[in-house]
Amino acid sequence: MEEVKFDRDAMGRLAKAVAFICGPDHPTTLALKAAAESGSEKDIAKARKLFLGMKPGDRRAALTMLAD
């Protein structure tokens, strides 16, 4: 899989997509929101790890929502 870099705006949009799919209290949603707000490498790494740990179908759905 190609390495994708997300800017803070993209992380915020991805957080909204994950919240829609998995819920606003899902750990990945919360991590993505924190990464979008802070922009720190630590928060981004945590959000990326949690996002990649999601079910493949949920990840695909969230990324598809960003593409639309």
Summary of the structure (lengths in Angstrom):
residues: 68
radius of gyration: 10.6
end to end distance: 20.8
largest distance: 28.7
contacts: 180
relative contact order: 0.18
helix: 75%
strand: 0%
